[in-house]
Amino acid sequence: MSSKPNRFEKSVNIKNKKASFEFEFIDTYVAGLMLTGTEIKSIREAKVSLTEAYCVFHEGELFIRQMHIAPYSMAASYNHEAVRERKLLLNKKELEKLETKSSEKGLAIIPVRIFINDRGKAKLEIALARGKKLHDKRQDLKEKDAKRELQRMAFD
């Protein structure tokens, strides 16, 4: 038995917390990612940022932009770019449905979370979303505060 600590996480679950505050989710999908070897190793070390990422269609294919995956520390010269366009893998029907719906005014496709499934593949949960107005955000904050108060009362 080795006493060497494992630097790879058993389960990676990185969420885009800003997304649920800024957007109202209409529909969610789970997509695969086309990655290089060093990118998946960095994801397993949980060195990913989704805060500024967004998805776009290009010639009928879906791509994610501005997703930051930190360069892998143990790689020599074959490391990846931290921020690059990565292709998302979805069924043809899902792609067509997303493309028609995302063309509507005010709708966007945003990444919600990235995780490693039970087969060891990196998956990205994306959502078709509509941007919230300021009053919607205030309402969400009020509901969150009320929920917190109720929990405090339950524990007292």
N, CA, C and O of each residue as an XYZ file, in Angstrom:
624
protein
N       0.833     -1.186      0.000
C       0.000      0.000      0.000
C       0.879      1.252      0.000
O       1.784      1.364      0.828
N       0.637      2.166     -0.886
C       1.462      3.372     -0.949
C       0.865      4.465     -0.079
O      -0.353      4.628     -0.005
N       1.736      5.201      0.568
C       1.290      6.295      1.429
C       1.264      7.610      0.661
O       1.010      8.670      1.234
N       1.529      7.533     -0.637
C       1.551      8.712     -1.495
C       0.125      9.250     -1.678
O      -0.758      8.498     -2.091
N      -0.118     10.522     -1.384
C      -1.480     11.057     -1.538
C      -1.859     11.159     -3.012
O      -1.025     11.475     -3.861
N      -3.116     10.891     -3.299
C      -3.625     10.968     -4.670
C      -4.057     12.404     -4.949
O      -4.936     12.935     -4.271
N      -3.438     13.031     -5.948
C      -3.763     14.433     -6.235
C      -5.019     14.565     -7.090
O      -5.524     15.671     -7.284
N      -5.530     13.439     -7.605
C      -6.749     13.477     -8.399
C      -7.956     13.279     -7.496
O      -7.966     12.408     -6.626
N      -8.971     14.100     -7.717
C     -10.204     14.006     -6.934
C     -10.964     12.739     -7.335
O     -10.944     12.338     -8.498
N     -11.628     12.119     -6.370
C     -12.456     10.948     -6.669
C     -13.667     11.369     -7.491
O     -13.998     10.736     -8.494
N     -14.317     12.432     -7.065
C     -15.466     12.929     -7.812
C     -15.335     14.432     -7.981
O     -15.253     15.169     -6.999
N     -15.318     14.875     -9.202
C     -15.204     16.295     -9.522
C     -16.601     16.816     -9.803
O     -17.339     16.236    -10.600
N     -16.963     17.909     -9.149
C     -18.266     18.526     -9.357
C     -18.092     20.038     -9.194
O     -18.255     20.571     -8.097
N     -17.767     20.713    -10.271
C     -17.501     22.151    -10.236
C     -18.717     22.876    -10.789
O     -19.123     22.647    -11.928
N     -19.299     23.759     -9.968
C     -20.522     24.457    -10.355
C     -20.239     25.905    -10.735
O     -19.282     26.515    -10.258
N     -21.080     26.430    -11.590
C     -21.065     27.835    -11.959
C     -22.133     28.513    -11.100
O     -23.286     28.633    -11.512
N     -21.742     28.955     -9.906
C     -22.701     29.516     -8.948
C     -23.312     30.822     -9.440
O     -24.456     31.147     -9.123
N     -22.543     31.553    -10.208
C     -23.005     32.841    -10.730
C     -24.168     32.659    -11.722
O     -25.027     33.531    -11.853
N     -24.178     31.511    -12.413
C     -25.180     31.277    -13.457
C     -26.602     31.247    -12.908
O     -27.505     31.825    -13.512
N     -26.814     30.583    -11.775
C     -28.175     30.487    -11.238
C     -28.681     31.831    -10.729
O     -29.890     32.048    -10.650
N     -27.771     32.728    -10.384
C     -28.168     34.066     -9.934
C     -28.477     34.970    -11.129
O     -29.410     35.772    -11.085
N     -27.689     34.834    -12.189
C     -27.830     35.709    -13.357
C     -28.897     35.238    -14.358
O     -29.449     36.046    -15.105
N     -29.185     33.921    -14.369
C     -30.073     33.365    -15.393
C     -31.185     32.523    -14.793
O     -31.060     31.986    -13.693
N     -32.269     32.422    -15.539
C     -33.389     31.541    -15.212
C     -33.296     30.358    -16.178
O     -33.405     30.539    -17.391
N     -33.095     29.145    -15.643
C     -32.900     27.965    -16.479
C     -34.227     27.482    -17.053
O     -35.215     27.353    -16.329
N     -34.245     27.219    -18.344
C     -35.434     26.724    -19.022
C     -35.320     25.221    -19.245
O     -36.255     24.470    -18.967
N     -34.175     24.793    -19.745
C     -33.950     23.381    -20.052
C     -32.473     23.057    -19.819
O     -31.611     23.896    -20.080
N     -32.172     21.848    -19.330
C     -30.776     21.467    -19.114
C     -30.431     20.221    -19.918
O     -31.282     19.367    -20.166
N     -29.180     20.135    -20.314
C     -28.649     19.012    -21.081
C     -27.284     18.626    -20.506
O     -26.605     19.446    -19.888
N     -26.894     17.363    -20.720
C     -25.560     16.906    -20.336
C     -24.808     16.603    -21.624
O     -25.253     15.797    -22.441
N     -23.652     17.264    -21.799
C     -22.864     17.117    -23.019
C     -21.473     16.598    -22.685
O     -20.936     16.851    -21.607
N     -20.911     15.874    -23.625
C     -19.530     15.441    -23.500
C     -18.614     16.555    -23.977
O     -19.069     17.511    -24.605
N     -17.328     16.437    -23.684
C     -16.352     17.444    -24.081
C     -15.242     16.790    -24.889
O     -14.818     15.679    -24.573
N     -14.767     17.467    -25.927
C     -13.581     17.001    -26.650
C     -12.378     17.672    -26.006
O     -12.194     18.884    -26.118
N     -11.557     16.868    -25.325
C     -10.425     17.388    -24.566
C      -9.126     16.725    -24.986
O      -9.124     15.674    -25.626
N      -8.026     17.357    -24.614
C      -6.712     16.733    -24.791
C      -6.345     16.033    -23.486
O      -7.040     16.178    -22.481
N      -5.264     15.282    -23.507
C      -4.851     14.506    -22.337
C      -4.544     15.340    -21.114
O      -4.917     14.967    -20.002
N      -3.871     16.460    -21.298
C      -3.524     17.294    -20.143
C      -4.742     18.028    -19.602
O      -4.784     18.360    -18.417
N      -5.742     18.289    -20.455
C      -6.954     18.973    -19.996
C      -7.747     18.094    -19.034
O      -8.221     18.574    -18.004
N      -7.894     16.819    -19.360
C      -8.654     15.930    -18.481
C      -7.937     15.748    -17.148
O      -8.583     15.598    -16.111
N      -6.620     15.761    -17.171
C      -5.870     15.634    -15.914
C      -6.065     16.868    -15.044
O      -6.176     16.749    -13.824
N      -6.108     18.041    -15.646
C      -6.369     19.266    -14.892
C      -7.787     19.286    -14.341
O      -8.015     19.771    -13.233
N      -8.744     18.764    -15.105
C     -10.133     18.693    -14.638
C     -10.214     17.759    -13.437
O     -10.912     18.055    -12.468
N      -9.504     16.635    -13.496
C      -9.508     15.692    -12.370
C      -8.870     16.301    -11.126
O      -9.171     15.879    -10.010
N      -7.993     17.286    -11.304
C      -7.434     18.019    -10.169
C      -8.337     19.177     -9.754
O      -7.987     19.941     -8.855
N      -9.496     19.313    -10.399
C     -10.504     20.348    -10.118
C      -9.967     21.756    -10.335
O     -10.221     22.652     -9.529
N      -9.232     21.950    -11.413
C      -8.673     23.266    -11.732
C      -9.372     23.840    -12.962
O      -8.765     24.045    -14.013
N     -10.675     24.092    -12.791
C     -11.518     24.586    -13.884
C     -12.339     25.765    -13.388
O     -12.778     25.785    -12.238
N     -12.545     26.750    -14.261
C     -13.397     27.887    -13.938
C     -14.440     28.048    -15.042
O     -14.106     28.124    -16.225
N     -15.706     28.100    -14.634
C     -16.812     28.240    -15.585
C     -17.475     29.616    -15.543
O     -18.446     29.846    -16.264
N     -16.981     30.524    -14.726
C     -17.697     31.780    -14.487
C     -17.907     32.626    -15.745
O     -18.962     33.242    -15.890
N     -16.947     32.673    -16.643
C     -17.081     33.524    -17.832
C     -17.399     32.726    -19.087
O     -17.419     33.284    -20.184
N     -17.646     31.440    -18.941
C     -17.849     30.573    -20.102
C     -19.254     30.719    -20.683
O     -20.212     31.017    -19.970
N     -19.354     30.502    -21.989
C     -20.638     30.513    -22.677
C     -20.527     29.597    -23.897
O     -19.425     29.254    -24.325
N     -21.669     29.207    -24.449
C     -21.698     28.283    -25.580
C     -22.218     28.982    -26.836
O     -23.112     29.826    -26.768
N     -21.645     28.615    -27.976
C     -22.055     29.179    -29.259
C     -22.132     28.084    -30.313
O     -21.454     27.061    -30.217
N     -22.967     28.313    -31.317
C     -23.061     27.399    -32.453
C     -22.172     27.905    -33.576
O     -22.119     29.102    -33.857
N     -21.470     26.965    -34.215
C     -20.628     27.291    -35.357
C     -20.755     26.148    -36.355
O     -20.285     25.039    -36.103
N     -21.396     26.426    -37.495
C     -21.631     25.449    -38.562
C     -22.334     24.190    -38.042
O     -21.936     23.071    -38.362
N     -23.376     24.385    -37.243
C     -24.185     23.276    -36.751
C     -23.596     22.507    -35.582
O     -24.189     21.526    -35.133
N     -22.446     22.927    -35.079
C     -21.815     22.269    -33.926
C     -21.758     23.246    -32.770
O     -21.658     24.457    -32.967
N     -21.822     22.706    -31.552
C     -21.829     23.533    -30.352
C     -20.438     23.569    -29.735
O     -19.801     22.531    -29.555
N     -19.972     24.773    -29.412
C     -18.659     24.973    -28.817
C     -18.796     25.773    -27.527
O     -19.707     26.588    -27.383
N     -17.888     25.533    -26.598
C     -17.839     26.332    -25.377
C     -16.619     27.241    -25.468
O     -15.526     26.812    -25.841
N     -16.833     28.497    -25.121
C     -15.756     29.494    -25.149
C     -15.526     30.037    -23.749
O     -16.421     30.011    -22.904
N     -14.322     30.526    -23.514
C     -13.914     31.190    -22.265
C     -13.937     30.278    -21.031
O     -13.943     30.777    -19.906
N     -13.950     28.961    -21.220
C     -13.831     28.057    -20.078
C     -12.345     27.921    -19.782
O     -11.562     27.559    -20.660
N     -11.960     28.212    -18.551
C     -10.552     28.186    -18.169
C     -10.209     26.859    -17.506
O     -10.748     26.524    -16.451
N      -9.303     26.105    -18.136
C      -8.756     24.888    -17.547
C      -7.275     25.166    -17.343
O      -6.536     25.378    -18.304
N      -6.848     25.164    -16.087
C      -5.458     25.490    -15.758
C      -4.511     24.493    -16.415
O      -4.834     23.309    -16.498
N      -3.339     24.948    -16.887
C      -2.363     24.017    -17.460
C      -1.954     22.961    -16.431
O      -1.837     23.249    -15.240
N      -1.741     21.756    -16.903
C      -1.398     20.635    -16.036
C       0.033     20.809    -15.534
O       0.954     20.979    -16.333
N       0.223     20.769    -14.232
C       1.517     21.072    -13.619
C       2.603     20.050    -13.939
O       3.780     20.409    -13.980
N       2.242     18.781    -14.169
C       3.231     17.734    -14.389
C       3.600     17.549    -15.870
O       4.478     16.748    -16.192
N       2.943     18.277    -16.760
C       3.217     18.140    -18.197
C       4.503     18.870    -18.554
O       4.828     19.908    -17.978
N       5.218     18.312    -19.506
C       6.482     18.920    -19.924
C       6.224     19.961    -21.008
O       5.961     21.124    -20.701
N       6.295     19.558    -22.251
C       6.157     20.532    -23.334
C       4.829     20.420    -24.078
O       4.503     21.290    -24.886
N       4.063     19.370    -23.821
C       2.817     19.159    -24.564
C       1.601     19.610    -23.775
O       0.589     18.910    -23.752
N       1.680     20.750    -23.137
C       0.563     21.255    -22.349
C      -0.451     21.951    -23.247
O      -0.148     22.281    -24.394
N      -1.655     22.173    -22.725
C      -2.739     22.786    -23.494
C      -2.838     24.281    -23.199
O      -2.257     24.786    -22.239
N      -3.592     24.974    -24.057
C      -3.915     26.385    -23.806
C      -4.964     26.429    -22.707
O      -5.872     25.598    -22.688
N      -4.854     27.381    -21.797
C      -5.792     27.467    -20.677
C      -7.202     27.816    -21.144
O      -8.175     27.211    -20.693
N      -7.313     28.781    -22.039
C      -8.630     29.203    -22.540
C      -8.637     28.992    -24.048
O      -7.921     29.667    -24.788
N      -9.452     28.050    -24.486
C      -9.596     27.806    -25.929
C     -11.012     27.326    -26.199
O     -11.745     26.975    -25.275
N     -11.389     27.314    -27.459
C     -12.714     26.855    -27.849
C     -12.708     25.326    -27.833
O     -11.845     24.702    -28.450
N     -13.675     24.721    -27.125
C     -13.761     23.265    -27.031
C     -15.119     22.806    -27.556
O     -16.146     23.422    -27.271
N     -15.111     21.730    -28.317
C     -16.340     21.218    -28.912
C     -17.140     20.424    -27.887
O     -16.581     19.649    -27.110
N     -18.462     20.628    -27.895
C     -19.361     19.877    -27.030
C     -20.023     18.774    -27.846
O     -20.361     18.966    -29.014
N     -20.202     17.621    -27.216
C     -20.756     16.462    -27.901
C     -22.180     16.199    -27.432
O     -22.412     15.868    -26.269
N     -23.128     16.350    -28.347
C     -24.543     16.097    -28.091
C     -25.132     15.326    -29.263
O     -24.535     15.268    -30.337
N     -26.306     14.735    -29.056
C     -27.015     14.074    -30.144
C     -27.464     15.111    -31.172
O     -27.614     16.290    -30.851
N     -27.674     14.666    -32.398
C     -28.089     15.562    -33.474
C     -29.421     16.234    -33.164
O     -29.593     17.426    -33.420
N     -30.371     15.466    -32.610
C     -31.684     16.015    -32.265
C     -31.557     17.097    -31.201
O     -32.199     18.144    -31.291
N     -30.726     16.841    -30.195
C     -30.524     17.829    -29.128
C     -29.881     19.091    -29.684
O     -30.262     20.200    -29.309
N     -28.907     18.930    -30.579
C     -28.251     20.088    -31.189
C     -29.240     20.931    -31.993
O     -29.240     22.158    -31.893
N     -30.076     20.275    -32.783
C     -31.062     21.003    -33.590
C     -32.063     21.736    -32.701
O     -32.411     22.888    -32.963
N     -32.515     21.067    -31.659
C     -33.474     21.671    -30.731
C     -32.858     22.892    -30.044
O     -33.493     23.941    -29.933
N     -31.615     22.739    -29.588
C     -30.922     23.844    -28.924
C     -30.694     25.009    -29.880
O     -30.865     26.168    -29.503
N     -30.311     24.706    -31.105
C     -30.020     25.772    -32.070
C     -31.261     26.587    -32.397
O     -31.190     27.812    -32.500
N     -32.405     25.915    -32.562
C     -33.628     26.657    -32.866
C     -34.077     27.485    -31.665
O     -34.492     28.633    -31.823
N     -33.995     26.905    -30.464
C     -34.430     27.645    -29.284
C     -33.482     28.785    -28.924
O     -33.930     29.841    -28.478
N     -32.172     28.584    -29.114
C     -31.211     29.628    -28.743
C     -31.265     30.819    -29.693
O     -30.790     31.905    -29.359
N     -31.846     30.616    -30.881
C     -31.964     31.736    -31.814
C     -33.058     32.714    -31.391
O     -33.117     33.834    -31.900
N     -33.937     32.295    -30.451
C     -34.957     33.204    -29.935
C     -34.295     34.344    -29.171
O     -33.197     34.196    -28.634
N     -34.968     35.465    -29.132
C     -34.422     36.639    -28.474
C     -34.342     36.429    -26.953
O     -35.307     35.992    -26.325
N     -33.198     36.742    -26.385
C     -33.034     36.698    -24.936
C     -32.624     35.354    -24.372
O     -32.465     35.227    -23.158
N     -32.447     34.340    -25.217
C     -32.046     33.028    -24.714
C     -30.563     32.783    -24.997
O     -30.041     33.177    -26.040
N     -29.900     32.127    -24.051
C     -28.481     31.806    -24.189
C     -28.227     30.397    -23.680
O     -29.018     29.845    -22.915
N     -27.120     29.828    -24.113
C     -26.713     28.509    -23.629
C     -25.501     28.725    -22.735
O     -24.465     29.219    -23.180
N     -25.646     28.345    -21.460
C     -24.569     28.578    -20.501
C     -24.196     27.284    -19.786
O     -25.052     26.427    -19.566
N     -22.925     27.138    -19.422
C     -22.512     25.961    -18.656
C     -22.912     26.109    -17.190
O     -22.724     27.170    -16.595
N     -23.460     25.049    -16.614
C     -23.916     25.070    -15.231
C     -22.906     24.379    -14.322
O     -22.541     24.913    -13.274
N     -22.448     23.179    -14.727
C     -21.449     22.475    -13.931
C     -20.669     21.498    -14.794
O     -21.134     21.065    -15.848
N     -19.484     21.163    -14.328
C     -18.655     20.168    -14.991
C     -18.384     19.064    -13.981
O     -18.096     19.334    -12.815
N     -18.478     17.831    -14.430
C     -18.282     16.710    -13.522
C     -17.680     15.528    -14.266
O     -17.648     15.506    -15.496
N     -17.205     14.547    -13.507
C     -16.680     13.310    -14.075
C     -17.708     12.233    -13.772
O     -18.059     12.021    -12.612
N     -18.195     11.548    -14.805
C     -19.218     10.532    -14.580
C     -18.592      9.236    -14.050
O     -17.377      9.158    -13.863
N     -19.414      8.242    -13.815
C     -18.923      6.996    -13.222
C     -18.004      6.215    -14.155
O     -17.281      5.330    -13.697
N     -18.013      6.519    -15.447
C     -17.107      5.858    -16.389
C     -15.803      6.620    -16.564
O     -14.952      6.214    -17.356
N     -15.635      7.720    -15.835
C     -14.395      8.490    -15.893
C     -14.347      9.540    -16.986
O     -13.283     10.096    -17.260
N     -15.473      9.821    -17.614
C     -15.528     10.827    -18.685
C     -15.947     12.178    -18.123
O     -16.785     12.258    -17.225
N     -15.357     13.229    -18.659
C     -15.727     14.587    -18.248
C     -17.010     14.978    -18.975
O     -17.105     14.859    -20.196
N     -17.986     15.442    -18.215
C     -19.269     15.870    -18.777
C     -19.547     17.299    -18.343
O     -19.116     17.738    -17.276
N     -20.267     18.007    -19.182
C     -20.629     19.393    -18.907
C     -22.141     19.506    -18.939
O     -22.778     19.131    -19.923
N     -22.712     20.021    -17.866
C     -24.148     20.267    -17.840
C     -24.369     21.688    -18.328
O     -23.856     22.649    -17.756
N     -25.148     21.801    -19.403
C     -25.434     23.118    -19.968
C     -26.925     23.398    -19.834
O     -27.738     22.479    -19.729
N     -27.266     24.674    -19.839
C     -28.667     25.055    -19.686
C     -29.041     26.096    -20.729
O     -28.269     27.005    -21.037
N     -30.234     25.940    -21.256
C     -30.830     26.968    -22.087
C     -31.455     27.940    -21.096
O     -32.335     27.560    -20.324
N     -31.010     29.180    -21.111
C     -31.404     30.098    -20.050
C     -31.790     31.465    -20.585
O     -31.404     31.872    -21.681
N     -32.571     32.155    -19.761
C     -32.989     33.519    -20.045
C     -32.415     34.397    -18.937
O     -32.475     34.036    -17.762
N     -31.869     35.529    -19.302
C     -31.291     36.445    -18.327
C     -32.343     37.015    -17.394
O     -33.440     37.375    -17.821
N     -31.997     37.095    -16.112
C     -32.941     37.649    -15.129
C     -32.844     39.166    -15.105
O     -31.788     39.746    -15.358
N     -33.956     39.784    -14.799
C     -33.983     41.231    -14.595
C     -33.597     41.519    -13.148
O     -33.536     40.598    -12.333
N     -33.339     42.763    -12.821
C     -32.906     43.146    -11.481
C     -33.946     42.784    -10.432
O     -33.592     42.315     -9.351
N     -35.238     42.997    -10.735
C     -36.284     42.693     -9.752
C     -36.392     41.192     -9.497
O     -36.737     40.779     -8.390
N     -36.100     40.365    -10.516
C     -36.090     38.912    -10.329
C     -34.983     38.503     -9.365
O     -35.179     37.638     -8.511
N     -33.814     39.136     -9.510
C     -32.681     38.826     -8.627
C     -33.007     39.208     -7.197
O     -32.683     38.477     -6.260
N     -33.653     40.360     -7.030
C     -34.038     40.799     -5.683
C     -35.017     39.818     -5.060
O     -34.914     39.498     -3.875
N     -35.965     39.341     -5.855
C     -36.956     38.375     -5.376
C     -36.265     37.087     -4.930
O     -36.617     36.520     -3.896
N     -35.281     36.621     -5.709
C     -34.532     35.416     -5.342
C     -33.793     35.606     -4.027
O     -33.758     34.700     -3.195
N     -33.201     36.783     -3.835
C     -32.494     37.060     -2.582
C     -33.450     37.065     -1.389
O     -33.112     36.563     -0.317
N     -34.655     37.637     -1.579
C     -35.658     37.650     -0.506
C     -36.066     36.229     -0.129
O     -36.172     35.898      1.052
N     -36.295     35.390     -1.148
C     -36.673     33.996     -0.892
C     -35.563     33.239     -0.179
O     -35.826     32.439      0.719
N     -34.336     33.489     -0.576
C     -33.182     32.837      0.036
C     -33.060     33.237      1.509
O     -32.816     32.389      2.368
N     -33.232     34.540      1.799
C     -33.172     35.024      3.187
C     -34.296     34.440      4.030
O     -34.075     34.061      5.180
N     -35.498     34.363      3.472
C     -36.638     33.806      4.198
C     -36.398     32.329      4.518
O     -36.709     31.862      5.614
N     -35.853     31.618      3.568
C     -35.544     30.193      3.765
C     -34.513     30.020      4.886
O     -34.639     29.126      5.722
N     -33.508     30.873      4.894
C     -32.461     30.824      5.915
C     -33.045     31.107      7.301
O     -32.685     30.447      8.277
N     -33.949     32.092      7.385
C     -34.597     32.426      8.660
C     -35.426     31.251      9.190
O     -35.411     30.953     10.384
N     -36.151     30.590      8.276
C     -36.951     29.430      8.675
C     -36.068     28.311      9.209
O     -36.433     27.643     10.176
N     -34.927     28.103      8.599
C     -34.004     27.066      9.071
C     -33.453     27.406     10.448
O     -33.314     26.531     11.303
N     -33.140     28.685     10.661
C     -32.638     29.118     11.970
C     -33.679     28.892     13.051
O     -33.352     28.461     14.157
N     -34.953     29.188     12.725
C     -36.030     29.000     13.695
C     -36.229     27.522     14.020
O     -36.563     27.170     15.151
N     -36.023     26.659     13.023
C     -36.191     25.230     13.226
C     -35.128     24.655     14.147
O     -35.396     23.714     14.895
N     -33.917     25.214     14.100
C     -32.813     24.721     14.922
C     -32.810     25.297     16.318
O     -32.150     24.751     17.203
N     -33.529     26.389     16.546
C     -33.548     27.017     17.881
C     -34.462     26.301     18.854
O     -34.579     26.713     20.008
